[in-house]
Amino acid sequence: TEALPAIAKMMHDKELAPHRQQFLWLFARAGEAGAPHLGEFLKDSDENIRVQAMQVLRNMGPQAAKALPQIKAAINDKNANVRLNAMIIVASVGKEADFLIKQFEKETDGNVRVSILQSLAYAGQAAVAAPLLPVAMKDKDAQVRAMCVQMIGYFGNASKEGFAIFTAGMKDEDSRVRVSAAHHAHFFGQKTWPHLEEALAKTKDSTFREALVQGMINTSYKSKASVKPLIECLKDKSVNTRIWAAHILGNIGP
């Protein structure tokens, strides 16, 4: 920590330029005191330095809060990795939901939007990502919406956030998103029945129909509301759909 001013000066020494990326890790070893210095390097003309500085800050966890103003400014960086890590830090450390939603909507790279959700979910911070989900489920990129559906499991059984994703996903314009949503019906049990029934009565998509019938199996479906659509499923080209439909009809009984 005592050497921070000297290390910062060395970062600007042209003769030491090949070692600048190694020096960045020294700021992390100084803890909170090093974070503001790393924040300053988010303005560096060298893209590699900006990427490395942001990665070091992300690895610092809560200590990165000391550089939060510079991190928020870097959300508009031209480098996708810098923007991605900046948003993840703001989400997990800054916890500024309104600012994060605004930046998520402004982000032009669909892969970055997917990676934000994915990173937060895999890091056990699905709750931090929750404010983004209503916006993400309306995203123009189907991959982003599909990632939202994949996050259902991270919210636990019967969660309000997860059920909202499920209901939106069931009506998505993209078949892959709808199928994925139907495969998550088991998280919510009988609550999903009206949604499964409505979709089964309307769909002409064999793949989606198979997922719906599987969703009914996985939620122990026994309602008479779908008897007619299930009988139609006995003619489906998918053998799984025919088997599961017969099984459900047997469960419903006379």
TAWOKA-V766252 format. One record per helix or strand of 3 or more residues. SS is the DSSP state (helix for helix, strand for strand). FROM is the first residue (numbers start at 1). LEN is the number of residues. If there is no record, write none. Layout:
ss->[SS | SS]
from->[FROM | FROM]
len->[LEN | LEN]
//
This chain:
ss->[helix | helix | helix | helix | helix | helix | helix | helix | helix | helix | helix | helix | helix | helix | helix | helix | helix | helix]
from->[4 | 14 | 32 | 47 | 61 | 80 | 97 | 110 | 126 | 142 | 152 | 160 | 175 | 185 | 189 | 206 | 224 | 239]
len->[7 | 16 | 12 | 13 | 16 | 15 | 10 | 13 | 11 | 9 | 4 | 11 | 9 | 3 | 14 | 13 | 10 | 14]
//
